[in-house]
Amino acid sequence: MPQLDSLRTFAVFSVLIGHWFAEFEKFSNFPFGMFGVTLFFVLSGFLITQILISGRIDTEEIFKKKIHSIKQFYIRRTLRIFPIYYITIFICLLFNVQDIRDKFFWFLFYASNIYFYNINDWAGSLSHLWTLAVEEQFYLLWPFIILLFRRSIC
């Protein structure tokens, strides 16, 4: 949806301001980073839900078509996110970036957000990958809720 591109731009710039200007007093009073990440998650959730509802309408009442719709959803998401994500973590592993060997399985299974929560800290240059972990965990549950439950629940 091109109408949402400006909101995505605000989200990206908010995160950048949060990272680049966090030390400046003028920028430290507002949580720019979390605002941007939250806005991006809301937009992603909205767009994914719209895709899933459209798929649900196309397959209404036919269980076999709903399964096909879920399968297509996962194929599209996998082809969009997995290749670059796994290339990134394997290159980091190859060059031993930020001691990734110790945390590799957390990253491998999109669970870095759980790891960061457990240690109550970030892992340097790889810490931004927690957002992809949250997104992938959302993808595990949400399609089934939208496509398989009765319409009155959704």
C-alpha atoms as an extended CHARMM CRD file, in Angstrom:
* protein
*
       154  EXT
         1         1  MET       CA              0.0000000000        0.0000000000        0.0000000000  PROA      1               0.0000000000
         2         2  PRO       CA              1.7720000000        3.1290000000       -1.2050000000  PROA      2               0.0000000000
         3         3  GLN       CA             -0.2070000000        5.2660000000        1.2510000000  PROA      3               0.0000000000
         4         4  LEU       CA              1.7410000000        3.6940000000        4.0950000000  PROA      4               0.0000000000
         5         5  ASP       CA              5.1850000000        4.4290000000        2.6660000000  PROA      5               0.0000000000
         6         6  SER       CA              5.3740000000        7.7560000000        4.5070000000  PROA      6               0.0000000000
         7         7  LEU       CA              4.6590000000        5.9890000000        7.8100000000  PROA      7               0.0000000000
         8         8  ARG       CA              7.3930000000        3.4640000000        7.0330000000  PROA      8               0.0000000000
         9         9  THR       CA              9.7220000000        6.3830000000        6.3580000000  PROA      9               0.0000000000
        10        10  PHE       CA              8.8740000000        7.8710000000        9.7630000000  PROA      10              0.0000000000
        11        11  ALA       CA              9.4940000000        4.5000000000       11.3790000000  PROA      11              0.0000000000
        12        12  VAL       CA             12.9100000000        4.0820000000        9.7320000000  PROA      12              0.0000000000
        13        13  PHE       CA             14.0190000000        7.6410000000       10.4960000000  PROA      13              0.0000000000
        14        14  SER       CA             12.8330000000        7.3220000000       14.0970000000  PROA      14              0.0000000000
        15        15  VAL       CA             15.0170000000        4.2600000000       14.5790000000  PROA      15              0.0000000000
        16        16  LEU       CA             17.9600000000        5.9930000000       12.9120000000  PROA      16              0.0000000000
        17        17  ILE       CA             17.5400000000        9.0740000000       15.1190000000  PROA      17              0.0000000000
        18        18  GLY       CA             17.2930000000        6.8050000000       18.1550000000  PROA      18              0.0000000000
        19        19  HSD       CA             20.5880000000        5.1310000000       17.2620000000  PROA      19              0.0000000000
        20        20  TRP       CA             22.5960000000        8.0280000000       15.8730000000  PROA      20              0.0000000000
        21        21  PHE       CA             21.5270000000       10.8400000000       18.1670000000  PROA      21              0.0000000000
        22        22  ALA       CA             20.8010000000        9.0400000000       21.4340000000  PROA      22              0.0000000000
        23        23  GLU       CA             23.6050000000       10.8750000000       23.2060000000  PROA      23              0.0000000000
        24        24  PHE       CA             22.2820000000       14.3370000000       22.3790000000  PROA      24              0.0000000000
        25        25  GLU       CA             20.0970000000       15.8290000000       25.0660000000  PROA      25              0.0000000000
        26        26  LYS       CA             17.5080000000       17.1650000000       22.5920000000  PROA      26              0.0000000000
        27        27  PHE       CA             16.8350000000       13.6520000000       21.3310000000  PROA      27              0.0000000000
        28        28  SER       CA             17.0480000000       11.7490000000       24.6160000000  PROA      28              0.0000000000
        29        29  ASN       CA             13.6380000000       12.8490000000       25.9450000000  PROA      29              0.0000000000
        30        30  PHE       CA             11.6590000000       10.8540000000       23.3760000000  PROA      30              0.0000000000
        31        31  PRO       CA             12.1530000000        7.1290000000       22.7020000000  PROA      31              0.0000000000
        32        32  PHE       CA             12.6250000000        7.5170000000       18.9400000000  PROA      32              0.0000000000
        33        33  GLY       CA             13.9510000000        3.9760000000       18.4740000000  PROA      33              0.0000000000
        34        34  MET       CA             11.0930000000        2.2070000000       20.2210000000  PROA      34              0.0000000000
        35        35  PHE       CA              8.5600000000        4.4920000000       18.5430000000  PROA      35              0.0000000000
        36        36  GLY       CA              9.9450000000        3.5550000000       15.1160000000  PROA      36              0.0000000000
        37        37  VAL       CA             10.0830000000       -0.1580000000       15.8710000000  PROA      37              0.0000000000
        38        38  THR       CA              6.5540000000       -0.1470000000       17.2990000000  PROA      38              0.0000000000
        39        39  LEU       CA              5.2240000000        1.7620000000       14.2920000000  PROA      39              0.0000000000
        40        40  PHE       CA              6.9230000000       -0.6750000000       11.9400000000  PROA      40              0.0000000000
        41        41  PHE       CA              5.4600000000       -3.6770000000       13.8120000000  PROA      41              0.0000000000
        42        42  VAL       CA              1.9730000000       -2.1560000000       13.6990000000  PROA      42              0.0000000000
        43        43  LEU       CA              2.2730000000       -1.4860000000        9.9630000000  PROA      43              0.0000000000
        44        44  SER       CA              3.6150000000       -4.9880000000        9.3080000000  PROA      44              0.0000000000
        45        45  GLY       CA              0.8600000000       -6.5670000000       11.3780000000  PROA      45              0.0000000000
        46        46  PHE       CA             -1.7660000000       -4.5370000000        9.5420000000  PROA      46              0.0000000000
        47        47  LEU       CA             -0.4170000000       -5.4340000000        6.1000000000  PROA      47              0.0000000000
        48        48  ILE       CA              0.0510000000       -9.1180000000        6.9170000000  PROA      48              0.0000000000
        49        49  THR       CA             -3.4550000000       -9.2850000000        8.3790000000  PROA      49              0.0000000000
        50        50  GLN       CA             -4.8300000000       -7.6580000000        5.2340000000  PROA      50              0.0000000000
        51        51  ILE       CA             -3.0540000000      -10.2550000000        3.0640000000  PROA      51              0.0000000000
        52        52  LEU       CA             -4.3820000000      -13.0760000000        5.2350000000  PROA      52              0.0000000000
        53        53  ILE       CA             -7.9500000000      -11.7510000000        5.2810000000  PROA      53              0.0000000000
        54        54  SER       CA             -7.8480000000      -11.4270000000        1.5140000000  PROA      54              0.0000000000
        55        55  GLY       CA             -6.6890000000      -15.0490000000        1.3440000000  PROA      55              0.0000000000
        56        56  ARG       CA             -9.4360000000      -16.0470000000        3.7360000000  PROA      56              0.0000000000
        57        57  ILE       CA            -12.1180000000      -14.3850000000        1.6210000000  PROA      57              0.0000000000
        58        58  ASP       CA            -10.7900000000      -16.1650000000       -1.4710000000  PROA      58              0.0000000000
        59        59  THR       CA            -10.9370000000      -19.5520000000        0.2790000000  PROA      59              0.0000000000
        60        60  GLU       CA            -14.0300000000      -19.1380000000        2.4560000000  PROA      60              0.0000000000
        61        61  GLU       CA            -15.3760000000      -22.4270000000        3.8040000000  PROA      61              0.0000000000
        62        62  ILE       CA            -13.0280000000      -24.6940000000        1.8350000000  PROA      62              0.0000000000
        63        63  PHE       CA            -10.4950000000      -26.1780000000        4.2560000000  PROA      63              0.0000000000
        64        64  LYS       CA             -8.2170000000      -27.5160000000        1.5290000000  PROA      64              0.0000000000
        65        65  LYS       CA             -7.9540000000      -24.0540000000       -0.0610000000  PROA      65              0.0000000000
        66        66  LYS       CA             -7.2480000000      -22.5000000000        3.3430000000  PROA      66              0.0000000000
        67        67  ILE       CA             -4.3010000000      -24.8510000000        3.8090000000  PROA      67              0.0000000000
        68        68  HSD       CA             -3.0960000000      -23.8890000000        0.3250000000  PROA      68              0.0000000000
        69        69  SER       CA             -3.4380000000      -20.2100000000        1.2500000000  PROA      69              0.0000000000
        70        70  ILE       CA             -1.3510000000      -20.7170000000        4.4170000000  PROA      70              0.0000000000
        71        71  LYS       CA              1.2300000000      -22.6320000000        2.4080000000  PROA      71              0.0000000000
        72        72  GLN       CA              1.4680000000      -19.7930000000       -0.1420000000  PROA      72              0.0000000000
        73        73  PHE       CA              1.7820000000      -17.2570000000        2.6630000000  PROA      73              0.0000000000
        74        74  TYR       CA              4.6970000000      -19.1240000000        4.2330000000  PROA      74              0.0000000000
        75        75  ILE       CA              6.4300000000      -19.6190000000        0.8850000000  PROA      75              0.0000000000
        76        76  ARG       CA              6.2640000000      -15.8840000000        0.1350000000  PROA      76              0.0000000000
        77        77  ARG       CA              7.4680000000      -14.9050000000        3.6240000000  PROA      77              0.0000000000
        78        78  THR       CA             10.2550000000      -17.5030000000        3.5490000000  PROA      78              0.0000000000
        79        79  LEU       CA             11.5490000000      -16.3980000000        0.1620000000  PROA      79              0.0000000000
        80        80  ARG       CA             11.4620000000      -12.7620000000        1.2440000000  PROA      80              0.0000000000
        81        81  ILE       CA             13.2130000000      -12.9920000000        4.6210000000  PROA      81              0.0000000000
        82        82  PHE       CA             15.0980000000      -16.2630000000        5.0480000000  PROA      82              0.0000000000
        83        83  PRO       CA             17.7900000000      -15.9600000000        2.3510000000  PROA      83              0.0000000000
        84        84  ILE       CA             19.2590000000      -12.6250000000        3.4350000000  PROA      84              0.0000000000
        85        85  TYR       CA             18.8230000000      -13.4130000000        7.1390000000  PROA      85              0.0000000000
        86        86  TYR       CA             20.6530000000      -16.7360000000        6.9270000000  PROA      86              0.0000000000
        87        87  ILE       CA             23.3450000000      -15.3320000000        4.6360000000  PROA      87              0.0000000000
        88        88  THR       CA             23.9140000000      -12.6180000000        7.2400000000  PROA      88              0.0000000000
        89        89  ILE       CA             24.1980000000      -14.9230000000       10.2370000000  PROA      89              0.0000000000
        90        90  PHE       CA             26.3900000000      -17.4360000000        8.3990000000  PROA      90              0.0000000000
        91        91  ILE       CA             28.7510000000      -14.6700000000        7.2360000000  PROA      91              0.0000000000
        92        92  CYS       CA             28.8520000000      -13.4140000000       10.8290000000  PROA      92              0.0000000000
        93        93  LEU       CA             29.6200000000      -16.9630000000       11.9490000000  PROA      93              0.0000000000
        94        94  LEU       CA             32.3370000000      -17.3000000000        9.3320000000  PROA      94              0.0000000000
        95        95  PHE       CA             34.0150000000      -14.0830000000       10.5000000000  PROA      95              0.0000000000
        96        96  ASN       CA             33.2020000000      -14.6980000000       14.1850000000  PROA      96              0.0000000000
        97        97  VAL       CA             31.4020000000      -11.3730000000       14.5600000000  PROA      97              0.0000000000
        98        98  GLN       CA             30.5710000000      -10.4540000000       18.1610000000  PROA      98              0.0000000000
        99        99  ASP       CA             31.1070000000      -14.0080000000       19.4250000000  PROA      99              0.0000000000
       100       100  ILE       CA             28.1770000000      -15.3200000000       17.3910000000  PROA      100             0.0000000000
       101       101  ARG       CA             29.3550000000      -18.8960000000       17.9350000000  PROA      101             0.0000000000
       102       102  ASP       CA             28.0600000000      -18.7590000000       21.5290000000  PROA      102             0.0000000000
       103       103  LYS       CA             24.6550000000      -17.4350000000       20.4840000000  PROA      103             0.0000000000
       104       104  PHE       CA             24.3600000000      -18.9960000000       17.0360000000  PROA      104             0.0000000000
       105       105  PHE       CA             21.4600000000      -21.3670000000       17.7720000000  PROA      105             0.0000000000
       106       106  TRP       CA             19.4060000000      -18.4750000000       19.1530000000  PROA      106             0.0000000000
       107       107  PHE       CA             19.8610000000      -16.6900000000       15.8360000000  PROA      107             0.0000000000
       108       108  LEU       CA             19.4710000000      -19.8320000000       13.7570000000  PROA      108             0.0000000000
       109       109  PHE       CA             15.9730000000      -20.4820000000       15.1480000000  PROA      109             0.0000000000
       110       110  TYR       CA             14.8020000000      -16.8490000000       15.2280000000  PROA      110             0.0000000000
       111       111  ALA       CA             14.9130000000      -16.7500000000       19.0140000000  PROA      111             0.0000000000
       112       112  SER       CA             17.3960000000      -13.9440000000       19.5950000000  PROA      112             0.0000000000
       113       113  ASN       CA             14.6630000000      -11.7980000000       21.1570000000  PROA      113             0.0000000000
       114       114  ILE       CA             14.1890000000      -14.4790000000       23.8190000000  PROA      114             0.0000000000
       115       115  TYR       CA             17.9380000000      -14.6430000000       24.3780000000  PROA      115             0.0000000000
       116       116  PHE       CA             18.2220000000      -10.8490000000       24.7680000000  PROA      116             0.0000000000
       117       117  TYR       CA             15.2820000000      -10.8510000000       27.1420000000  PROA      117             0.0000000000
       118       118  ASN       CA             16.8470000000      -13.6240000000       29.2420000000  PROA      118             0.0000000000
       119       119  ILE       CA             20.1980000000      -11.8740000000       29.5790000000  PROA      119             0.0000000000
       120       120  ASN       CA             18.5960000000       -8.4140000000       29.8260000000  PROA      120             0.0000000000
       121       121  ASP       CA             21.1680000000       -6.9980000000       27.4040000000  PROA      121             0.0000000000
       122       122  TRP       CA             21.9730000000       -6.6130000000       23.6790000000  PROA      122             0.0000000000
       123       123  ALA       CA             24.5940000000       -8.4570000000       21.6140000000  PROA      123             0.0000000000
       124       124  GLY       CA             26.2860000000       -5.5550000000       19.8840000000  PROA      124             0.0000000000
       125       125  SER       CA             26.0010000000       -5.3900000000       16.1130000000  PROA      125             0.0000000000
       126       126  LEU       CA             23.6410000000       -8.3840000000       15.9560000000  PROA      126             0.0000000000
       127       127  SER       CA             21.0900000000       -7.0300000000       18.3880000000  PROA      127             0.0000000000
       128       128  HSD       CA             18.8870000000       -5.5750000000       15.6490000000  PROA      128             0.0000000000
       129       129  LEU       CA             18.0140000000       -9.1120000000       14.5290000000  PROA      129             0.0000000000
       130       130  TRP       CA             15.5910000000       -9.4080000000       17.4650000000  PROA      130             0.0000000000
       131       131  THR       CA             12.9650000000       -7.6290000000       15.3510000000  PROA      131             0.0000000000
       132       132  LEU       CA             13.1190000000      -10.3590000000       12.7130000000  PROA      132             0.0000000000
       133       133  ALA       CA             12.7400000000      -12.9660000000       15.4450000000  PROA      133             0.0000000000
       134       134  VAL       CA              9.5850000000      -11.2510000000       16.6920000000  PROA      134             0.0000000000
       135       135  GLU       CA              8.2650000000      -11.0180000000       13.1390000000  PROA      135             0.0000000000
       136       136  GLU       CA              8.8930000000      -14.7050000000       12.4230000000  PROA      136             0.0000000000
       137       137  GLN       CA              7.2440000000      -15.7370000000       15.7040000000  PROA      137             0.0000000000
       138       138  PHE       CA              4.2300000000      -13.6250000000       14.7070000000  PROA      138             0.0000000000
       139       139  TYR       CA              4.1280000000      -15.4810000000       11.3780000000  PROA      139             0.0000000000
       140       140  LEU       CA              4.0100000000      -18.8310000000       13.1650000000  PROA      140             0.0000000000
       141       141  LEU       CA              0.7150000000      -18.1170000000       14.8920000000  PROA      141             0.0000000000
       142       142  TRP       CA             -1.2000000000      -15.3200000000       13.1980000000  PROA      142             0.0000000000
       143       143  PRO       CA             -1.9770000000      -16.9890000000        9.8160000000  PROA      143             0.0000000000
       144       144  PHE       CA             -3.6940000000      -19.8830000000       11.5690000000  PROA      144             0.0000000000
       145       145  ILE       CA             -5.7660000000      -17.5260000000       13.7070000000  PROA      145             0.0000000000
       146       146  ILE       CA             -6.9240000000      -15.5110000000       10.6990000000  PROA      146             0.0000000000
       147       147  LEU       CA             -7.4330000000      -18.3290000000        8.2000000000  PROA      147             0.0000000000
       148       148  LEU       CA             -8.6820000000      -21.2230000000       10.2900000000  PROA      148             0.0000000000
       149       149  PHE       CA            -10.8900000000      -19.7610000000       13.0180000000  PROA      149             0.0000000000
       150       150  ARG       CA            -14.5160000000      -18.8690000000       12.4560000000  PROA      150             0.0000000000
       151       151  ARG       CA            -15.2210000000      -15.4540000000       11.0140000000  PROA      151             0.0000000000
       152       152  SER       CA            -17.0150000000      -14.2940000000       14.1900000000  PROA      152             0.0000000000
       153       153  ILE       CA            -13.7660000000      -14.7340000000       16.1740000000  PROA      153             0.0000000000
       154       154  CYS       CA            -11.6830000000      -12.7000000000       13.7160000000  PROA      154             0.0000000000
